[in-house]
Amino acid sequence: MITQPFVIAGQSFSSRLFTGTGKFGSTQLMEEALLASGTELVTVALKRVDAYTHQDDTLVHLTHSRLRLLPNTSGVRTAREAVFAAQMAREALETNWLKLEIHPDPKYLLPDPIETLNAARELVKLGFIVLPYIHADPVLCKRLEEVGVAAVMPLGAPIGTNKGLRTIDFLKIIIEQSRVPVVIDAGLGAPSHAAAAMELGADAVLVNTAIAVSDDPVRMATAFRMAVEAGRLAYEARLARPATTANASSPLTAFLDEL
Ligand SMILES: CC(=O)[C@@H](O)[C@H](O)COP(=O)(O)O
């Protein structure tokens, strides 16, 4: 471990790269890529797996002691549906951790802030560890923190777009203000995007599409792992401040003295 570990809801993580499980060419490839990524938290869409049998192919390939499952509610449209899905996930997968995703619009998959806040309030009362996927809205993040979520997961760009940190100004405010861990989720299309997110001071990032659809998901997962570690190391070492005027890297006086 080269960067400081961090904690969500009492659980310590040494990897700051969370991953998704969709879009891989095969479940075998998914498993290899996730292991190469070093991830310790893996989100699984409840709608995609048969969580009640222990034979589901995706779940079988996720059975590693280092991998904690984070069921997500992708596909639900309302708070009511999200609470129902969460209860199913808790029973079937024996975890009270939940990535809360409510995005009724299939075109942009943007999260519904009102339904998300209502669902989060209810789920926290029901004993869930709630990690809500939201727009990069600092006010909403505070409201979610007040209802007791364990972390916030603001988007960099819409899911699957690979556009990077399009919401950067708002992510900076969220990171500055948040009292719970900030996980930048969605739209990170290149390792450099993940490194930039970590340099901003995000606690972690969640990446799926960019790893799964690359020509070589195992190598891409490795690249993301290295980028996340590099970005976090740079943040911990404190980046040099940008300046508007030049400042020589070595003193010019030696030349002048010889003249
Ligand atoms: C798997 C999952 O939870 C995604 O919805 C997540 O938001 C990742 O987004 P990308 O696929 O853009 O990395």
PDBQT file of the ligand as one rigid body, heavy atoms in Angstrom, charges set to zero:
ROOT
HETATM    1  C1  LIG A 301     -21.556   0.357 -12.948  1.00  0.00    +0.000 C 
HETATM    2  C2  LIG A 301     -22.038   1.645 -12.492  1.00  0.00    +0.000 C 
HETATM    3  O1  LIG A 301     -22.414   1.805 -11.368  1.00  0.00    +0.000 OA
HETATM    4  C3  LIG A 301     -22.060   2.724 -13.452  1.00  0.00    +0.000 C 
HETATM    5  O2  LIG A 301     -23.347   3.163 -13.466  1.00  0.00    +0.000 OA
HETATM    6  C4  LIG A 301     -21.093   3.755 -12.987  1.00  0.00    +0.000 C 
HETATM    7  O3  LIG A 301     -21.684   4.954 -12.768  1.00  0.00    +0.000 OA
HETATM    8  C5  LIG A 301     -19.869   3.833 -13.832  1.00  0.00    +0.000 C 
HETATM    9  O4  LIG A 301     -19.951   4.707 -14.908  1.00  0.00    +0.000 OA
HETATM   10  P1  LIG A 301     -18.986   4.504 -16.179  1.00  0.00    +0.000 P 
HETATM   11  O5  LIG A 301     -19.474   3.275 -16.866  1.00  0.00    +0.000 OA
HETATM   12  O6  LIG A 301     -19.170   5.757 -16.992  1.00  0.00    +0.000 OA
HETATM   13  O7  LIG A 301     -17.594   4.324 -15.671  1.00  0.00    +0.000 OA
ENDROOT
TORSDOF 0
